[in-house]
């Protein structure tokens, strides 16, 4: 019964995450509810072990239909991997609790800015090219990759927002690019969690299959309905993140 419940949660998480990120909103609470006595690091490691498959598959699916600037995003993914490892290492010696109360405010600013700028991310008009695009993309990968390793909530949404705001991508291209960067940061986290023995591989297999199925369905919808659809889902997910992180920070 436990396997079925977390696999269904992984299916839904893969669906949401493939469109605009935020799958952790679904899968992480499901794991904590199912295994309340487990070590948190083990549940986070198991979440990453399942979700990386859906994220990677989404990257492949997007790349077939969306023209991604690999010359900029591939180096950014490498920087993101290294930065995420650094964040994951730091969290072993410094508590990230100070971020809990700041995060809802940051998300409110992101949502408010997106709502105020009604044309934000509706048209794909990259601001940079060549070395400049690589440097800006790598800076995004470094900052958010470190954040993902150190703390994590909202990582996919932050990737999407910054790729739209700083690089001028539309929401569809930003979501596709975010999947590549998020795959890199997740891979770093898995490497660390696995090294520490904090991954339940017997659960990961079934959850990964479910996550891939959800990811394929979500990617299909995003590609079919385009950037307006992705923008709408982005706002819904960020709103849910605001509610969840506010509850965790102030009411729990």
Secondary structure, DSSP 8 states (H G I E B T S, - for coil): -HHHHHHHHHHHHHHHHHHHS-THHHHHHHHHHH-TTS-HHHHHHHHHHHHHHHHHHHHHHHHHHS---HHHHHHHHHHHHHHHHHHHHHTTTS--GGGHHHHHHHHHHHHHHHHH-TTTTTS---S--HHHHHHHHHHHHHHHHHHHHHT-TTHHHHHHHHHHHHH---HHHHHHHHHHHHHHHHHHHHHHHHHTT---HHHHHHHHHHHHHHHHHHHHHHHHHHHHHHHHHHHHHHHHHHHHHHIIIII-
